[in-house]
């Protein structure tokens, strides 16, 4: 059983003081559950709320001009420029979350790729490519791109971040700050759902019911759409525990 875990689920499982989910943790460790976490949570939601306004004031780009010559099909090609996220700009994961992640990875959890946002840095804790789930499906990335576009077309996922001003959001009032904080979380949720479907996992485990979020990828209408259109099966952490395979 392949399970994608939302942050509100996996962080409970690997909280050393939370004994309620020991059976789920054991099922992951012994292979009865293949568990996955989407990297986007660490690139977006892990930024402390007090720092998000300044952190997302603009994309963190790393533009370099390394002169090199590479051979392709027997012909020399000159490389003049490379563009990518400036990973040095990521402040790192909060200590408590970092410890939980280490426990999750040690138990066998693997990471799912999110969208390749050039201005969205990764923390040092997830830069090792061996931490990511392997897939021989050459169409996975394109599926994920298409899914993200479908999600955004419904006004959720990254569309919420863009609607709140995106990289150029006007901030300063309490109300706009709250909207922006929720929009960042919604962006991460949209990435999680797109990855879950693209990797063809079985269950999406989340305790997020979007009761107070307004329009959300996890609201009732969008859950119905995801279940009908893509066969997404949702489970709360408690429901997952109760249906663990023997």
N, C-alpha and C positions, 0 to 999 in steps of 0.2 A: 504494500500500500504506500503510494507516494503522496506525501502530505506537504503542502506549502503552509508555513506558519507566519502569521502576522506578528508584528512585534509585541502586541498585547497578549499573545499566546506563548511564544518561545521564551520570552523573558521571565514568565511565571514558571515555566517548566524548569529552567536552569537557574532559578533563584535558590541558593542553598538553604534559605530559611523557609521556603515554601514546600511543605511535605505533601500537599494535596495531589501533586502531579508526578509522584515518584514512579507510578506504573507507566506513564507516558514516556518519561525519561528512560526507563528501563527498556521499553519497546523500541526506542530509537537506538539505544546502545547495542541491543542484541540483534538488530536488523529486521525486527518485525515491522517496523515503520522506517521508510526511507524519508528523512526529513530535509526540508529545504527552506532557506531564508533568502529573500530578494535583497541584493546589494543596495538597492535604492534607498532603503530605510536608513542605511548608514551614511549615504551621500546627502540625504535631505533631512529626514526626521531626527537624526541623531544630533543635528546642530541644536545647541541649547536655545530655548525659546527666547531668552534675553539677548541672544546674539544673532538671531535670524534676520532682523531688519538690516543690520549692517552687512552681514555675510552675503545676503542675496541682493545687495544693492547693485550688483552687476556680475556677469559671468566671469569666473576666474580662469582666464585663458593663459596658456603657456605657449608662446610662439618662439620658435628657435630657427636659426638659419645655419644648420650644420652642412657644410659643403662635403658631399661624398659622391662617389661614383659607384653604381651597382650595375651588374650585368643582368640583362633580361633577354632571353632568347638569343644569346650570343652578341647582343648589342649593348654598348655602354649607355647608361642613363644617369643624368646628373640630378642629385637631390639638393635643392636650395633651401627648403623651408619645411618645418613640421609644426603642426598645430594640435593641441590637446589640452585637457584640463590641467591646471596648476595644482597638483596634489599637495604641494607645500602649504597651500592656503587652508587646507582642512585643519581645524583645531584639534582633531583627534576625538576618539570616543570618550564619553564620560567613564570614569574608572569603574563604576559599578557595572555598566553595560559591557565594557571591555572584558571584565572577568566572566560575565555570563556567556559572552560570545566564545571565549576560550573553552569554556566547559561544553558548549554546544558543539563546537568543532571537534573537540576530543571525543565526543559521543558519536560522531559520524555525520552530523549535520553538514550539508554542502550548500554553497551559495548559488543563486540564480543571477544571471546577468540582467541588468536593467538596460534601458536605452543608453546609447553611447552619446550622452550630452557632453560636448567638448568643454563647456564652461562649468562643469559640475565635478569638483575634485572628489577623490576617494581617500578615506583615512588609511593610515599605514597598516592598520590591523587586517585589511582585506586586500592588500595589493599582491599577495602571493597567488599566482594563477592556479596553483594546485588545489586551492580551497573551493574552486568552482566546480559545479556539476559538469561532468563530461557528457557530450551528446554527439552522436554521429549524424544527426539530422541536419542536413545542409540548409533546410528551409526554415529552421527555427527562428533565426534572426529576422527574416522577412515577415514571418507570421507575427512576430512580436511588434514590429513596426506597424503593420496593418492593424493589429488589435489596438495599439495605443491611439491610432488615428480614429478608430471607431469609438473608443472610449471618450476621446476629446470631443468628438462630434455631438456627444450627448451632454456636453457642458460640464463634465466631471474630469477627474484625473488632472493632468497639467492644465487643462482649460480653466480650472478654478484658480490656479496660480496666475495664469495670464489675466484672468478677469479681475484679480486683486491688484493688478499693476505689474506683475511679473518682476523682471529684473529692475524695472524703473518705477516701482511702486512708490506712490507718495505716502509718506508715513508721518506720524507725529501725534495723532489722536489715539486714544485708547480703543475706540471702535475700529478704526482702520487697522491697528496693530492686531487686534483679535481676529479680524477677517483674514489678515495675511498669515497669521500663525496656522489657522485652520486650513488655509489654501495650500500651505506647504505640506501638511499632513495628507491632504487629499491628493496632491500630486504623487506622493509616495505610495498611497493606496492604489492609485491607478496603475502605477508601474508594477506593483505587486500582482495585481489581477492579470495584466497583460503577460507577465512572465509565467504565472501559474498556467495559463491556457497554452501559451507557446511551447512550454516544456512538457505539456500533456500530463500534468500531475493529476492525481485522483481526487483529493480533497483539499479545500482551502479552509484552514482552521483560523478563525478569527472570533474574538469576542466583541467586535465592533458592529453594533446594530444601527449606527448612524441616526440615533433617535433625536439628537439635538444639533446635528450638523447641517440640516437643510438638504439641499441637493448634494448627493454623494454617490460614489460608485457602490457603496454598501447600503443605500436606501432600498426600500421594498421594491420599487419599480425597476431599479437597475439590477437587483438580485434576480428578479423574475426574468429580465432580459438575458442576463448571463446564463441562467440555468436553461432557458429555452433555446437560446441561440448557440451556446457553446457547451452545454452540458455541465456547467460548473456545479459542483456539490459543496455546499457550505456545511461547516460543523463548528460549534463552539468547542472550547477546550473540554468542557464537561461532557459534551456529546461524544467527542473523540475518545475520551477515556472510557466511556461506557460501551463503545463498540470496538474496542481493541481486539485484534485477532488473538486467538489462543496460542 
